[in-house]
Structures are given as C-alpha cells and as structure tokens.
Amino acid sequence: MKDTINHRFLGVAPKFLLPFLLSALVAVLLACGGGSEPPAASSTDSGGGGTAPEPTAMAAAPATGGGSGAQLETQGESFEFQLVCINRSVAACELVNSFFVPEVAERTNGQVQFVISSFPELGIAGGDTLRLVEDNTLEVAEVYSGYVGGDLPLLDIGNLWGLSPSEEAHLELSDAIHEDLVRVLKETTGGQPIMRHYYPNQFIFSRDELDSLSQFEGKQIRQHSTILGDLLAGLGAEGQFVAFADVYTALERGVLDAGVTGGEPGHSQRWYEVTDYLYGPIIGSVAVAYFTMGSDSWSQLPPDIQQIILDVGEEHEKLARKTLIEEWNVYSVEANVESGMIHRPFSDEVQTKMREVALNVILPNWVERTGGPDSDAARLYNDKVAPILGVAINPDGSAKELDGAMMSGSMEQAELVSQGEDIDIQLVCINRTGNPCTLIYSTEAEHGIDGFIKRVYDRTEGQVDFQISSFPELGLAGPDSLRLIEDRTMELAEIYSGYIGGDLPIIDMANLWGLYPDPATNFAVIDATREDIHSIIEEQSNGIVVMENYYESNYYFSSRPLNSLADFEGLKTRSHSTVLSDLLAGMGADPQFMAFADVYTGLERGVLDAAVSCGTCGSGVRWYEVTDYLVGPIVAIGVTWITMNKDVWDSIPPDLQAIIKEEGERHQRTSREWVETVWSDEGISENTEGGMEYIEFNQEVRDALFQAGRNNVLPKWVERTGGPNSEAVQIYNEKAAPIIGVRVGPDGQAEDIN
C-alpha cells in the first residue's frame, strides 16, 4: 500500500523510482541509434553523474496470470531463442531481461528460454533488421522505425514528430495504428510481433543557447532518423549522423554544437559535462519499437506457448508504458538539472516553427517516401491518425489542418484575451481522494503532473481559479447532483449515473455492466453514446459538460474466496448503483446499499460478506484490512460527467471558456489513459501488498457475468426507461448494440445479434 495518494502520480513513487533509475537513464537509446558502450564514468564523481542502481523491473510488474490467461498444456519441450535488443544496456533490453524473459520461462515451466544479445555484439546494423528477421538470421529482434523507415516508410507513421499536440495524443495514435503495424510487420517479415515498447520524448542537449530561430542557424546537431533530420533542417540547423557513443567526444571538441536524444540516456552518457542547455522536450516524440519473432522460430512453438508469449508481451507493454508515464519523463529533466544543466522549454517562436516544419516538410516528405497520397500508408494516416492529430493529407500530398478535430490534449489554440477577471468556482468531486479527482487538482511539484486546475490557472494568468471540494465535505448526496447544479447550489460538480440512474435511467446507458467483455468495448460504448448523454445531462441540469472522468473496473473485496458461481450465492455484497445491484443479483448475490464511509465497519463486523468498488477506491480506505480476497475484475469502467451550471458558464468570457474546454479535454484523455496503464494495475498491487489474495475470474464466472448482464441488467434497465419503445432503448439499439452484439427485442428482452 502506498503511503499517500500522491504516490499514484508521476515520479514520486518510492517503491518504483530507485529500481528504475538505470532503466530511466538509458531509456531512449533505442531512439538514438546507440550501439556502443558509453564513455567511462566514475561512480564517485559529483554532480549527479554516479552509477545508478541495477534495474529490477519486476518490482512494478503486473501480477502473474494477466493477458488472456492462456493455460500451459505442452510438457517436456525445450526451446531456446536469441532475443536481440538494439543495445543490451538500454531500458528496453533491461526491462525485457528482468520481466519478459523470466516471466515466459516461469509460465512455460522452463520450456522456453530467451537469451539476450544486441546489435553491437552481433555486428549488425539497425537498418538491416527487417531483412534479418525475414530470412530468419535473427530469431527475435527489436524493430524501430527510425532505423528501417528507409526500407518501410509506413512504419514512420507513429513517429512523425512535431505533429502531435501532446504526449497523450501521441500515445493514442500509437494505439490507433497498433494492429495495422502488427499486420504490416507480419506481411513484411513473415514473422510475429510479440510486443511493443516505449521510449521517452527527445531533448536537445546544446553547448549554446537556442532560444530563438536565429540561434539554430548553421548549428551542427546530431540526429538519428530521417524525420528528425527534416525537423532540424527546417529549424535552420544541419543534422549530422554520429554514432551515439561518439557524441560525447564530438560535443567536447566542438565538432557538434548539440545532440538530440532522450533526457535519461543523455544524462547517462554525461552530456551535461559538455553541454550547458537542455531544450525540450519535443512534444509527442515518444518512440515505439516492436520485438518481432522470425517465422521459423514462431512456427515451431505449440499454440498454447505462442499464446503465453503474447500474453506476457501484452503485460510487458503495459509495464513499459506505465514506467514511461511514472518515471522516465520526469527523470529526463530532473537528473540533468541536478547535474548543472539549464532546462528551458522551446520558445514560442521555435515551437511555432516546429509546427510549420511538421506540416510543410515532415508530413509531405513522408507521404512522398510512402508512394504518394494514394499509398496505403497515406490512407491509413487519414483514416486513423488525422482525427487524433487534427492534420490530414490533401490529395496533392500536402498537409491540411482540420477544424473541430478530436485532438488529444488540444493544441492550446485558444488565445488569452481577457484581463482583470477574477473567477472563483468550486469544483465538487465525488471523493477528493480518488485517483480521478486527485488528477484534477494535481501539481507537478506534488504529484509529478500539472492537472486541470493548475493548467487552467496558469493559462488564464490566474483569472480562473477552481477550488476543489467533495460531496462528503459539503454534506451533499450524489442523487441530488442534477438538481443542485440546476439551482446553482453547486457551480461545477461530478455527475455519476450510479447516483442519478434512479431518477434518470437513460443515463445508465454507458454503464450497463456485465455486457462488456473487455475495457475496449466499454470505452467504445461510452464514445458512441457520448453526444446523446451529454445532451441529456445538459438539458436536465441546465448545465454544460466540461469534461469526463474515468474510474477503473470494479472488484469484489470478499471475506471468502469466489472461485465458482456457487460461491456467489447469497453473498451479502455492498452495491453503489442500481445497475450493479442487478448484476450482483443476477450472479446470485444479495446486494446491499450502504454509504461508502460505512463499508469498512460493515465488512469488519460481518454485516457484509463483500463490497464492490474499483481497486484503488477500496485500497484507499484500507478495505484490505477487513477482507481477504480481491476477486475480479468486473469490466466496469465508471464514467462521470463534470458539469457546470449554465448561468455560471455564460458569465465566463469566451476566450476563458475555450481554455477551460481545451484543458477539460486534456484531463479527460489523461484520465482515460491512466485507467488502463496505471490505475488498473495499482488496484491489484496496492491490495495484494496489503495482504489480500488476488483471484482472477475464471471462464465460468466470466460467462455468468455476461449472462447476468444480458438477462438481468439489460431487461431491468429497459423496464426502468419506459419499455422497449423508449428513447433510451432506441439510442441503445442504434449505437451500443452493434458494439456489444446484444440488442433489445420488441418484448424488452435481450437478443443476440448474429
């Protein structure tokens, strides 16, 4: 259990920070072309350049048994494969060696062993990776687009640096194109991608100041990809390909004026000794690589072992992404500043020019390399990437900025015009200690990231100041939230369907738990019904939905193990919504409504046998002290709508409204990202560290949950909304049913869609 809620945010979790320092220091070498040993460094040297402790990635690893839960059937086999990293000292390879390799060995009872090697050790070049995997010279190898983009430029679609408005957007586009890149790598190499890995954003380590464009003119700056070369040239610099191990000497002797790499590897190579200024990061320059297995190696594995490798690979991806968010990015700046460097973000002038270069040079050049605007790569970009970045490809191959694009984190397009305004608004969360609310009021100093309130305050120059509060502090009840916003008792508050579903059952449309096989389906329904739900909330509350909040899936905190459906029979279980009660009843349990603050005592005294809540929600109030088993998860992404009274909203000048909306969108996407990559894992780890035993639902229970959702939750919801001809059911059948595969029939019962 972490000591404080702050530990759930970036860069401040003591149990994760030290084990990952070395990984953090070398993390981005993949994106830097590093292939040789770093310059010698004394472990006793001052200035923060000492040798970091060895990484122990297992400290933050997901619990065993994740993924699809493939069961081992094969016995008595023995397979050994060489797994080739770009460099065995980089964080990617360290993480592979400390998590992926031993985890696969354990889950296959030692039948599969991966032996780590690297490009320098084998004397191979990154540009040859695709061919070497294709002809099975390499059994498993790391493929990075910066190396192979010349041969397969489509792979650069995820690394078009300068186009992403934020890291959140960049990670979202990585997810959007993931399946396509896996398919392309399969087709190109004939092999099987087994996992992807992430590397933090890029910085410029410079001997001289680079505050203005004129200071870039003629500068010799080390680059490591064609995309980066285009960006530097557009700024007026001259990009130079220099081996990573040679950069220190080149900077020291003045052959180079600056070098581009991630903050951690630059620090690990002691570039702070030969440069004075750290500029960046380049927004959205996270690099993604794929570990890919050759066809000969993959085909000799039995299906059950293949699935186990893919399962562990998926867990490895989550661990790498979690580490990127929690550790690497924060350390990028802190380590170099502590070692004497001056950190400066890029100036507005440079940022504007980067954007111009990305639009007018990087994207068109990439389109040309892929075969033009009619290429498969360009069509894929327009289909899946353009809506996220807000930039499309024109028929002539040029870039076009989209109006009203669904841009993650927004581009901060709204300009501040107002002066002298003094707007104080109370923002009321369900619970101020919950992760989603803490993210709203987080600050970089305390939590590692500036949240919604701080960002709005800074961008409005203090003219808009939100004050955080909560329902318990104000003595207010969740079911009254719509009315309290309407009559302006609350100016800005979090609305949850579990509270208002009794009065307004249509609002439960996005939270019909039990019907969703996975979080992706749950999120897809939330997205599909968003416009309708927002409209209903705004009409009922006389309000404006500013942003959404997301809570991770729910678990049973149980006093007894729940291994079979029979174990749920008569289980007195605390519920927090009508939909959840219907689901519990459908599983044979006895749902009980009880105030959240009273649940601990109810569990302690045996009044309750179990309680259902999100993992971190339960650990935050120490339910692990009064229950023994954490069972789940129920796929139950909780979505809430943070809504402002319309009269209050209308009193705010338009430019400040636009800033609030942009920052609301940024928060919404960050909350969604962290649900899957940070909070869901913490829901397990915090409770197991508190002494609970984690039991993952078996197939029997998962099937029963779906049947309870299909045959109990959905029909009862239909009845509450007014029957099968209600507006709610019409929207459900049109927008949600095709995603779930279950519609409402004329009799109000569930029907499977063939």
N, C-alpha and C positions, 0 to 999 in steps of 0.2 A: 504494500500500500504506500503510495506516495504521501509525503507529509503534508503537502498543501496543494490546493487546486492549481497553483501557479506551475507546478511541475508538469502539468499536462500540456504546456506550451513550449515554444521553441527555445532550445538551447539552455534550459535551466534544469533538466532532469539529472540529478547527480548520479543515479544508477546507470544512466546511459552515456554520460558525457565522457568520463575517463576512458572506458573501454574503447570508445570510438575515436579517440584523438588521432591515432596514427592513420586510421582509415580516412578520417576527415582531412588530414594533412596532404594525403596523396590522391584524393578522390578524383580529381578531374584530369589526371594524366591521360586517361583514355582519349579525352577530347583534345589533348595537346600533342599527340604524336610522341609522347615519352617512350623511349625504348631502352635507354641505357641507365646505368647506375647514377644516382645523384651525386653532386660534389660532396666531398667529405665534410662532415660537420661534427664538431666536438660536443659531446653530451654535457659538458660542464660549462659551455660558453654562455655568456649572459645575453640578455635581450630577447628572451623568449624563444631561442632557437635550439633548445635542448632536444634530445631524442624523446619522442613521445612513447608512451607505453604501448605494448603489443595490443592489437585489437582483439576483442573477444565478442564477435557479433552474436554469439548465442545468447548473450545477456539480454538482448532485445528481440530474440527470435520469436515467431509465432508459436503457439502451442502445437505440439505434435498432434497429427490427425486432422490437419486442415485440408484445404482444397476439396476435392470431391470425395475424399475418404476411401480411395481405392484400397482394396484388400489384397494382400500378397497371397498368391496361390502357388507360384513357381517355387520349387525347392531343389537344392542340390546343384544349381548352376553357378558359374563363375565368369564374370565379365570384368575386364579392366580396360579403361579408356583414358587416353591422354586428353586432358582439357587444357586448351591453350588460351591463356589470357594475353592481352596486349602487353602487360607488364605485371609480373607477379607481386610487385611492391605497391601497386595501386589499390585503392579501396575496393574496387570491383573484385579484383582477384582475392584480396584478403577476405572479403565477405563470402565469396564462393568457397574458399578453402575452410572457413570456420563455420559456415552454416550449411550450404548446399551439399558439399561433399560428404560430411559425416551424417547428415540427415538422410541422404539417399542410402548410404551404407546401412544405417540403422533400420530403415523401413524395409529394406530388402534382405535383412538378416545377413548382411555382409556379402551378398551375391554380386553387387555392383560396386566397383571401386573406381573413382576418378582420380587420376594423378595429375597434379598441376604442373604446367610448363608455361612458357611465354614466348612471344615473338623474338626478343633478343637472344634467348637461349637457343632457339632453333634456327636463328639466322634468316628469318623470313620477314617480308615487308607487309605492312597492313594492306597495301593496295592489291596484294595477291590473294586476299582472304577468300573471296568468293570462289575463285578457281580452285584453291587448295581444298576447300570443303567439297566442291562439286566433284573433284576427281578422287576424293577420299584420302588425300595425302594427310589432311588433318581430320581427326576423329570428332573432336568438338572444339570449336573456335569462336572467339568473340568477333562479331562483325559490327563495325562502326561506320556510319555513312560518310564521315569526314575522310576516311581512307578509300572507300570504294565508290564514292559518288561519281568519280570519273567514268567507271565502268557501268554503274547502275544509278544514274542521277535521280531516279524516282525516290531512292532512299533518303535523299536530302529533304524530302517534303516535311519531315519533322524537325529540321534544323535550319530553317530559313530565318536566321537571326536578324533581328531588327523589326520584324513584322508583328511579333506577339506583344500585346499591350501589357501583359503581366505574366508572372510565373504560373498563376492559376490557369490562364488561358493556354499557356504552352503545354501544361500537363494534360489539360482537357483535350487538346488536339492530338496529343500522343495517344490517348485512349481512343479517340475517334478513328484513327488510322491504324490502330494496332493489328486488327485482324487482317487488314489489307497488306500490311508489311510482312506479316507472317506468311500470307499466301504468296507474295512475291518472292520472299526468300526461299520458300519451298520450291517454287517453279524454277528459280534461278540455279539453286544448288542441288536440287533433288533431295535435300536433307530435311531435318526437322528442327525449327527453332524451339528451344526448350525453356527459355526465359529471357526477359529483357532487364536492363539495368540502367540506372540513372546517375548522372554526373552533374554537379552543381554549376551555377552560372559562371560566366567568364569575366575577368577583370583585366585592365591594362596596368602593368607594373612599369612605371616610367621614371627615367632619370630627371626629366624636366616637367614643368607644369604643362598641362594640356587642358586648360580651362576654356580656351577659345579655338575656333576652327583654324585661325592663322597659325596657331602653335603646332598643329598637326602637319603643316605643310612640309613635305620632304622628309619627315621623320622615318627612320628605318625601324620598322616594328615587326617582330617575329609573329608569323601566322602559322596555322596548322590545318587549314581547309580552304577550299575554293570559295565557299560562302564568306568566310572571314576575310579572305583576300579582297573580295569585292567590296566589303564594308570598309576596310581600311583605305582602299584606293579612293572610294567615294568621299572619305574624310580628308583626302589630300596627302595621306601617308603612303609609304612604299612598303608593301608587305614582303617579308623575307621568310623563306622556308629555312629554318635552322633546327637541327636535332635538339630535342628537349634538353639533353644532358650538356649541350654546348652553349645554351643560352646564358648561363651564369657568366661564363668567360667572355662571351660576346658583349654582354652588358657592361662588364667590368672594364673591358678595353675600349668601349665606345664604338664597337662595330655595329651594335644595336643601340637605338635610343630607348626602346621599350620592348616589352614582350607581352603576349596575351596568353593567359592560362586561367585556371580556377584559383580562387584565393588560397585554398589549402595546399595544393601542390606547389604554388609559387612560394609559399612560406616554407614548405618542407625543403625546397631547393635553395633556401636562404636568399631569395631575390631581394629581400628587404635590405641586404647588405650592399647591393649595387644599384638600387633604385630608391627613390625618396617618396614617390607619389603612387597611391593606389586609386585608380579611377574605375567606377562602375558600381554595380555590375551591369553588363549589357543585359537589358531586360529580356527575359524569355530565351536565354541561351543555354538552358539545361540540355545536355546531350543524352541521347538514348542509344544503347547498343543492344544487340541480340546475340546470346550464346546459341550457336547452331550446331547440330549434330549431323555428321555425314550419313548418307543413305545406307552405306554398308554397315556402319555401327548401329544405326537405329533399327534397321530391319532384322537384325539378329536377336533383338530383345523380345521376349514374350509380351503380349498385350498388357498383362497386369503390371509388369515392371515399367513398361512405357508410360502407363498412366501414373504410376507412383512418381516417376521422374518429372512429369508435367505438373503433378500436384505440388511437389516440393519446389519446382521452379516458380509456380504461382506464389507460394509463400515467400520465396526469396525476393520476388518483385515487390511485394508489399513491404518487406523489411527494408529493402533499398530505398523505396520511396519515403517510408517513414523516417529513415535516417537522413535523407536529403532535407526533409522539412524540419526535423527537430534539431539536427546537429550541423551538417556541412555548411549550409548557407550562413548561419550565424557565425560560425567559426571563421569563415572567409575573411571577414573584416576584423573581428576582434584580435585574432592572432597577429596579423600584420601591423595593426595599430599599436599593440603592446610591444612589438619589436621595433618601433620607432618610425613607422611609415605614417604619412599624412593621407587619410582617406577623404576623397571628395567624390560625390556623385557627379555624373556628367552634367555639364551646364545645360541650360535650356537651349542654347544655340547649338551645341553638339547633339543633344537629343533630337532636336528638330531635323538636323542634317542627317542623322542616322535613319530617321523615319523616311526622309526623302530618298536616301540611297536605297533603302529596302524596297520602296515602291518602284523607283525608276531604274534601278540597276540589278539588285539581287534577284527579285522575282522574275523580271523579264529574261535575265541571263539564264536562270534555272529553267524557265519554260523552253527556251531555245535548246538547252542541252538535253531536255527530255524528248525533243522531237516536235516542238511547237504546241500551239494552243489546242490542237485536236488530239494530242497524245493522251494515253491512258493516265499518265501522271497528272497532267493538267486537269483532266476531267475529274479525277479523284480529288484533287485540291479544291476545285469549285464545289464539289458535292459535299465534302466533309470538313474541309479546313476553312474555307471562306466564311461560312456562317459564324464561326468561332472568332476568327481574327478580324472580321469586318472588311476584308480585302479580297476581291475576286479577280480572275483573269479575264480580260477582254478577248474578243475574237481575234484581235491582232497580236495577242500575247502581252499586251501592256497590263498594268495593274489598275484596278478600279476600286475605290473605297465605297463601301456600301452604306446606305442610310438605314438607321434603325437596326444595325446588326446586333446579333446576340453575342456581344463581345465580353468575355470574362474579365471581371475586374474593371471594365470600361477603359476607355482611352484617356480618362480625365479630360474630356473635351470641354466640359463646362468651364467657362472663364468667370472668375470672380469680378463682379461689377459693384455690388453693394458695399457701402462703407458706413460705419457707425451704427449698425444694427446690434441689438442686444437681445438674443432669443434664447431663453432657457426653457427646456422641455424635459419633463420627467418621462423616462422610458421604463416601463414596468415589465419585467420578465416574470415567467412562472416561478423560477427559483434562481437567485443570483449566483449560487454556487455551481450550477450545472455548466457543463462544458460550453454549450451554445451561447449562454448568457455571458460567461467569462470571456469568450472570444469577442463579444460585442464591446466590452469595456477594457480589453487587454491593452497593454502598452509594451513597447519594445524593451523598456528598462526592466519591467517586472515579469513579463511573460515571453519576451522574445519576438513579439509582433505587435504592431500598432493596429488596433481594431477599429470598428466602425466609429465609435465616439471620438477617439483621438484623431482619426483621419478627417472626419468632418470638421472638428475644431480647428485643425491645422489649415485645412484648405479654405475655410471661411475666415481665417485670421481671427479666430476666437468669437466670431459673431453668432455662431450657433453652438450651444453647449448643452448636450444631453446629460441628464442626471439619472444614474441607474437606481432602480428600486425593484421591488418584487411584490407579488400577491401577499405572501405571509407578512412582510413588513408593514403593508398598508391595511392588513386585515380584510382583504377583499377575496371574493370567491371566483374561481375560474368560470363557472356557468353564467356569471353576470357580466362577462367581459364585453360582449357586444353592446349591451345597454349602457355600460359605464363609459365606453368610448363615445357612443351616440350622444349621451348627455354631458360629455366633456369632463366627467369625474376623472377619467384617465385620458391624458392627451395622446399618448403613444404606448401601446401595450401589445403583448404577445397573445394571440388567439390560438387555441388548440381545439381541434374538433372533438377530442375526447371529453372536453368540458361542455361544449355547446351543442353536441350532437343530439341531445335530447330535445332541445327546442328547435334545432335546425338540422335535421338528419341528413339533408343533401350534402352537408359539409363533410360527412364521413366518407365520401366517395373515394378519396385518395388514401384512406386508411382502413380498407376492408381486409384486415389481416387474416392470414390463413390461405388466401388465394395466391400469394406471391411465392414462386419457387426460389427466388433469389433477389438481392437488393436491386439489381439492374431492372427487373420487371417492376418492382415497387416504384423506383425512380421514374421509369417510363410512364407509369400511370399518373404520377404527380405532374410530370411535364405535360402530358396530353390533356389533363383536365384543369391546368393552371388558370387559363383565361376565364373559364366558367366559374371556378371557385373564387378567384379574386373579385369578379363582378358581383357575386352573391354576397361576399363579405362586405364589400364597399357599400352595397345597397342596404344591407341590414344594419350596418354600424354607422352610416353617414361618415364613412372614413375613406382613407387612401392606404392601400397596402404598400408599404415602403420596401419590405424585403421578407424573405422566408428564412426560417431557422430549421435545422435538421437535427434529429436525435437518432442515435444508433439503435439497432434492433434490440429486442427485449429478451430477457432470460427469466427462467424460474429460479428464484432463490428458495431452495427447498430444504426442509429438515430431514427428508429421506430421499434416497436415490430414485430417479424416474427413468427406468431402463426399458419399460414396456408400457403399452397402453393401459394395462390393468393397474399400473402404479398411480395413474391419474384419477382413478375412480374415487369420488368423494373427497378429493384433496381440497381443503379449505384454503382458497387462494385469493389474495388481495388483488383486485382489479382497479383500473383507473379510467375505464371508458365502457360504454355500452357495447361497442363492437368487441372489445377484449373479453367482456363477460360472456357474450355469445360464443366466442371462440373457446373459452375455458369450459363452458357448459357442454359444448359440442365434443370436447375431449373427455367428458365425464367428471370434470372437477366441479367444485362448489364455489362459485365466485362470490367474493365479499368486498363491498365498498368500505373503504377505511381511509381516513385522512393520512396523507403521506407521513406526517410527523408522528403518527401513532403506530406505524407499521413495525418499527423496531421492537416496541413493547409487546405488540401483538404476537410477533414471532417468538420473542423471548419467553412469553408466558404460555405458549401453545394455543392461543386463541386462533392463530393462523398456522397452517402447515407450510404455507409457501406464499411468496409475493412475486408479482411480475413487474419488472421495470428494466430500463436499459442498464447495461453492465456497470458503467461508471456512475449512473444515478444511485444504484444500490451500494456500490463501494464508497461513494461519497458520504453516506450516512452509516457506514460500518455494518451493513447487514451481514457481512461475513462473520461477525461475532456471534450471531444468533441463528445462523443456518449453516449447513454442512456441504450442500451440493449446489453448484451452478449448472443449470441444465438448459440447453438450447443450441443455437438461438432460434426464437420465433422471428421470421423475416418480417420485421415491423418497423420500417423507417418512419419515425414520427416527424411530420411536417407541421410547422406552426407559421402563422402569418402575423408579422409585426405591423400593426395598423395604426395610423394617425387620424385623429378627429379632423374632418374635412375643413371645419372653420379654422382650426389651428393651421392646417396645411395652406389654406388660401391666404392666410395672413403673412406667409413667408414669401419674400421676393423670388421671382422666377429663377434667377441665377443660383440662389441658395437651394431652392428646390432641386435643381438639376444636379448639384453637387451631392445632396442627400441621396438622390436616386442612384447616382453612379456608385457611391460608396455602399449603398444598400445592396446593389448587385454584386459588388466585390465580396461583401460579407457572405452573401447567400452562396456564392460559388466556393468560397473558402470553407464554409461550414459543411457543404456537401462533400468536398474533397476530404476533409478531415474525418467525417463519419466513417469513410471506408478505409482510410490509410492510417489513421491514428487512434481515434476513439474506440473503434470496434475491437482492436487488439488490446487496448488498455482495459476494456470491460472484462476481459478474461484475466489478464495478467494481474491487475490490482486485487481481484478477488481470490485468485489462487495463491498469491503472495500472502493474503490474509488468512490462509488456511483452508480454503474451500477446495473441493474436488470438482473439476470440470468434467461434465458428461455431455458429449455431443449427441444430439438426437440421432437415433438410428433410422433406417429406412421405414420401419413400421410406424414410428412416431411421426416422421415427416409426412407419410401418406395420410395418417389420421388427421394431422393438422389441415392438410388440403381438403379432406372430406368435410371437416368441421367448418372450414371457410365456405366451401361450396354449398353444403346442405343446411347450415345453420346460420352463419354470419350473413351471407348474401340474401336469403329469403326474408330473414327478420328485418334487415335493413330496407328491403323493398317495401315491406309492410309499413314500416315507420315513415317512409317517404310519401305514402299515399297509394301504393299499389303499382302494378306493372305499367300503368299508363302515366305515371308521374313524370314531371320534368327531370327529376334526378335519374330515373331509370332510362329515360331517353338518352340523356347525356352519357350514362354509363355504357349502354349498348353501342352507342356510336363511337366512343373514344377509348373506353377502358377494356371492353370485352374483347376486341380484336387482339389486344396485347396479352391479356390473361388467358384467352382461349375458353372463357366461360361467359355466356350471356344470360340475361333474364328472359325467360319464356313468357308467353301470354298468361300463364297461370301464376306467375310470380316466383316460380321455382327456377333453379339453375339448369342450364342446358349447355352441354359441351359443344364447342364449335369444331366441326370436322375440318 
